[in-house]
Amino acid sequence: MNACIDLLYLPSCLAGTLFSAVDVLHAANKLWHLRHPRSKTPPFSWRLLNEDGQELPLPIWLPPSPERPPDALFALLVPGLDMDSVPQLKQLLDQSDKALRLIARRHASGDVIATNYNGAALLARAGILNGRNATITWMIAGWFSSSHPQVHLLMDRPVTHDQLIFCSGAPASATELLLELVRHFAGDELAQRCTNGLLYLPARFEQSAQTLPALSTPTRDSVVFKARRWLEQHVAAPYSLNQVAAASAVSSRTLLRHFREVADMTPLDYLHQLRVERAKLLLEVTTLDLAGIMEQCGYDDPSAFRRLFRRQTGLTPTAYRRTFALRASRQRWRAHDAIPQAEAGSGA
């Protein structure tokens, strides 16, 4: 199913909603082509319209719209208005007769209507929200509810969908609004792929942080992945190439070859990187002396440790701590700096 999303530009609108919509639609088309490489017709095209319904040229810095197929369905995206107060919003609504007629006409023709932020006020004034669910920015929800009691205002979700009308209340939820349009016209599969790629999903981001070696390692490189994982779990242990190779289920020679091909370094070079990163962390957040840090990082030769540390950071361990420590040195601690317990509990 192909759809053309018409972007309604109004003189007092929040135009960023329209431009970000193009980004989402452009991304959806790209993701569609990944699964349909032989298809020459992407699912979405877009136009910029004025309040008379006339097409405007797209800014040159926006992706050009693909050619619209003759059987495309249509949606009208109505942005929110740039308001300072409810009285000013009411004044803007009073000056939007052309836009209101366009919204009503497009709705009557069976097109999808979508809006963001306070744009539901335009839809309500156009008479297309009576008896329907909608949402709007919380800042004017009280005024909107009293002015349009016939609209079922839902404030517990980022996007509402009632038949062919979509609303989102927060300006930042414009992406979710567009993803619901993607779902409506192109289906759940493409909408989910867009959601995975365009929205911040805590679980996905956290898991990617925990699996960076796997994500950055080609499938054929399971040997290097195993070696890296073993080294990360044995940072402070004495280094043995044979042990690392055994953990990777290959010979030492094979491990060295794979490591150089993929990581452009040896397993020992990688271990030194891990150890210096651990040393940097300990220098920043602890008061351990140099001997204690060396022990935590698997070194027993101060000269070798200092040399490796300086090679990777450009600083000696002492200079690094002086520059990046997140706490004061012990010599700056004073008993009178602490707040007495009784005084802390008094709330004074």
C-alpha positions in Angstrom: 0.0 0.0 0.0 1.4 3.4 -1.0 0.7 6.6 0.7 1.4 10.3 0.2 1.7 12.3 3.4 0.8 15.9 2.8 2.5 18.3 5.1 0.4 21.4 5.9 2.6 24.5 6.2 0.9 27.3 8.1 2.6 30.7 8.7 2.4 30.3 12.5 3.1 26.5 12.7 5.9 24.6 14.3 7.5 23.6 11.0 10.0 21.3 12.7 7.2 18.7 12.9 6.9 18.7 9.1 10.6 18.4 8.5 11.1 15.6 11.0 8.2 13.8 9.4 10.2 13.7 6.1 13.1 12.1 8.0 10.9 9.4 9.3 9.3 8.7 6.0 12.6 8.7 4.2 14.0 6.2 6.8 10.9 4.0 6.4 11.5 3.9 2.6 15.1 2.9 3.1 14.2 0.1 5.5 11.5 -1.0 3.1 14.1 -1.3 0.3 16.4 -3.4 2.4 13.6 -6.1 2.4 12.3 -5.4 -1.1 15.4 -4.6 -3.2 13.6 -5.3 -6.5 10.8 -2.9 -5.7 11.1 0.5 -7.5 8.1 2.1 -5.7 8.7 2.9 -2.0 5.7 3.0 0.3 5.8 6.7 1.1 5.9 10.0 -0.8 5.3 13.5 0.6 4.3 17.0 -0.4 4.4 20.4 1.2 1.0 22.2 1.0 -0.1 25.7 2.0 -3.5 26.4 3.6 -5.1 26.7 0.2 -4.1 23.1 -0.6 -1.5 24.2 -3.2 1.8 22.4 -3.4 4.9 24.3 -2.3 8.5 23.4 -3.3 10.4 21.4 -0.7 13.5 23.0 0.8 16.6 21.8 -1.0 18.0 20.4 2.2 15.2 17.9 2.6 15.2 14.5 0.8 13.2 14.8 -2.4 10.0 12.8 -2.5 9.8 9.6 -4.5 7.4 9.7 -7.4 3.8 9.2 -6.2 2.0 6.3 -7.7 -1.5 7.0 -9.2 -3.3 4.7 -6.7 -1.6 6.2 -3.5 -3.7 6.9 -0.5 -3.4 10.3 1.3 -2.9 11.7 4.7 -2.8 15.3 5.9 -0.3 16.1 8.7 -1.4 19.2 10.6 1.4 20.7 12.8 0.9 22.5 16.0 0.8 26.3 16.3 3.4 28.4 17.9 1.6 29.9 20.9 2.5 31.9 23.9 -0.9 31.6 25.7 -4.4 30.3 25.2 -5.7 33.8 24.2 -3.1 33.9 21.5 -3.9 30.3 20.4 -7.6 31.3 20.1 -6.5 34.3 18.0 -4.5 32.0 15.7 -7.5 29.7 15.4 -9.7 32.6 14.4 -7.3 33.4 11.6 -7.1 29.9 10.2 -10.3 29.7 8.2 -8.6 28.4 5.1 -6.7 25.7 7.0 -9.9 24.7 8.8 -11.8 24.3 5.5 -9.0 22.3 4.1 -8.9 19.9 7.1 -12.6 19.4 7.0 -12.6 18.8 3.2 -9.8 16.3 3.4 -11.5 14.5 6.2 -14.8 14.3 4.3 -12.9 12.8 1.3 -11.7 9.9 3.5 -8.1 11.0 4.0 -6.2 10.3 7.2 -5.7 13.3 9.4 -2.8 13.5 11.8 -1.8 16.2 14.2 0.8 17.0 16.9 1.1 19.2 20.0 -1.9 21.7 20.1 -3.0 20.8 16.6 -6.0 19.0 18.0 -7.5 22.4 18.6 -7.4 23.0 14.8 -9.1 19.6 14.2 -11.8 20.4 16.9 -12.4 23.8 15.4 -12.8 22.1 12.0 -15.5 19.9 13.5 -13.9 16.5 12.8 -13.3 15.5 16.5 -16.8 15.4 17.8 -17.4 12.2 19.6 -13.8 11.0 18.9 -10.7 10.2 21.0 -7.8 12.7 20.9 -4.9 14.0 22.9 -3.3 17.4 23.2 -0.4 19.1 25.0 -1.0 19.0 28.8 -0.5 22.8 29.0 -3.9 23.5 27.5 -5.8 20.3 28.3 -8.1 22.1 30.8 -9.1 24.8 28.3 -9.5 22.3 25.5 -11.7 20.0 27.6 -14.0 22.8 28.6 -14.1 24.3 25.1 -14.7 21.0 23.4 -16.5 18.7 25.8 -17.7 16.6 22.9 -14.1 15.4 22.3 -12.9 12.4 24.4 -9.6 13.7 25.7 -7.1 10.9 26.5 -3.9 12.1 28.3 -2.4 8.7 29.3 -0.8 7.8 25.9 1.6 9.5 23.4 -0.7 8.9 20.4 -4.4 8.4 20.0 -6.0 6.7 17.0 -9.7 6.9 16.3 -10.6 5.6 12.9 -8.7 7.9 10.5 -7.6 10.5 13.0 -4.3 10.4 14.8 -3.2 12.8 17.5 -0.1 13.2 19.6 0.3 15.7 22.4 4.0 16.3 23.0 6.1 17.9 20.3 8.7 15.2 21.0 6.2 12.5 20.2 6.0 13.6 16.6 8.1 10.6 15.7 5.7 8.2 17.4 2.9 9.9 15.5 4.6 9.3 12.2 5.4 5.7 13.1 1.7 5.1 13.7 1.1 6.4 10.2 3.7 4.0 8.9 1.9 1.2 10.8 -1.4 2.3 9.3 -0.3 2.4 5.7 2.6 -0.1 5.6 1.9 -2.6 8.4 3.3 -3.7 11.7 6.5 -5.2 10.3 7.9 -2.0 8.8 6.6 0.0 11.7 8.5 -2.2 14.2 11.7 -2.0 12.1 11.4 1.8 12.1 10.6 1.8 15.9 13.8 -0.3 16.6 15.9 2.1 14.5 14.5 5.5 15.3 13.3 5.5 19.0 15.3 5.1 22.2 14.4 1.7 23.5 16.2 1.2 26.9 16.4 -2.6 26.8 17.9 -2.5 23.3 20.4 0.1 24.0 21.5 -1.5 27.3 21.9 -4.9 25.6 23.9 -3.4 22.8 26.3 -1.9 25.4 26.7 -5.3 27.0 27.4 -7.0 23.7 29.6 -4.5 21.8 32.3 -7.0 21.0 29.7 -9.4 19.5 28.1 -6.5 17.6 31.4 -5.3 16.2 32.8 -8.7 15.3 31.9 -10.4 12.0 30.3 -13.8 12.3 33.4 -15.5 10.9 35.4 -14.0 13.7 34.1 -16.2 16.6 37.7 -17.0 17.5 38.6 -13.4 18.2 35.3 -12.9 20.1 36.2 -15.8 22.4 39.7 -14.5 22.9 38.5 -11.0 23.7 35.9 -12.3 26.1 38.5 -14.4 27.9 40.9 -11.5 28.2 38.2 -9.2 29.5 37.4 -11.7 32.2 41.1 -12.2 33.2 42.5 -8.6 32.9 44.7 -9.0 36.1 45.8 -12.5 35.4 49.3 -13.3 34.0 49.3 -13.3 30.3 49.7 -16.6 28.4 49.1 -16.8 24.7 48.6 -20.6 25.0 45.9 -20.1 27.6 44.1 -17.5 25.4 44.3 -19.8 22.4 43.0 -22.8 24.4 40.0 -20.7 25.5 39.4 -19.8 21.9 39.7 -23.5 20.8 42.5 -22.8 18.3 46.3 -22.9 18.1 48.4 -20.0 19.2 49.4 -19.3 15.6 45.8 -19.4 14.3 44.8 -17.0 17.1 47.5 -14.5 16.3 46.5 -14.6 12.6 42.8 -14.1 13.3 43.5 -11.3 15.8 45.8 -9.4 13.4 43.3 -9.8 10.5 40.3 -8.5 12.5 41.7 -6.2 15.2 45.0 -5.2 13.6 46.8 -6.0 16.9 47.9 -9.0 19.0 46.0 -10.4 21.9 48.6 -8.9 24.2 48.1 -5.4 22.7 44.4 -5.8 23.4 45.1 -6.8 27.0 47.3 -3.8 27.5 44.4 -1.6 26.3 42.1 -3.2 28.8 44.5 -2.9 31.6 45.2 0.8 30.9 41.5 1.5 30.7 41.1 -0.2 34.1 44.0 1.9 35.5 42.4 5.1 34.2 39.2 4.3 36.0 41.0 3.5 39.3 43.0 6.7 39.1 39.8 8.7 38.5 37.6 7.3 41.3 39.8 5.8 44.0 42.7 6.8 46.2 44.6 3.6 45.6 48.4 4.2 45.4 50.3 3.2 42.2 51.3 -0.2 43.6 47.7 -1.1 44.4 46.5 0.0 40.9 49.3 -2.0 39.3 48.2 -5.1 41.2 44.5 -4.6 40.1 45.7 -4.3 36.5 48.1 -7.3 36.4 51.4 -5.4 36.4 54.4 -5.8 38.8 57.0 -3.7 37.0 56.4 0.0 37.7 58.6 1.2 34.8 56.8 -1.0 32.3 53.4 0.1 33.6 54.3 3.8 33.4 55.7 3.3 29.9 52.6 1.6 28.6 50.3 4.0 30.4 52.0 7.0 28.9 52.1 5.5 25.4 48.3 5.1 25.4 47.3 8.3 27.3 50.2 10.7 26.7 50.3 11.2 30.5 52.0 9.6 33.4 49.7 7.9 36.0 50.3 10.8 38.4 49.6 13.5 35.9 46.5 11.6 34.7 45.1 11.4 38.3 45.9 15.1 38.9 44.0 16.0 35.7 41.0 13.7 35.8 40.4 12.6 39.4 36.8 12.8 40.5 37.5 13.3 44.2 40.0 15.4 46.2 43.2 13.9 47.4 43.5 12.8 51.0 45.7 15.8 51.9 42.7 18.1 51.2 40.3 16.3 53.4 39.5 18.2 56.7 37.4 17.0 59.6 35.5 20.3 59.7 34.4 19.8 56.1 32.0 17.2 57.2 28.5 18.3 58.4 27.9 17.2 62.0 25.2 14.6 62.2 23.0 16.7 64.5 23.2 19.7 62.3 22.5 17.6 59.2 19.4 16.2 60.7 18.1 19.6 61.9 17.5 20.8 58.3 19.3 24.1 59.1 
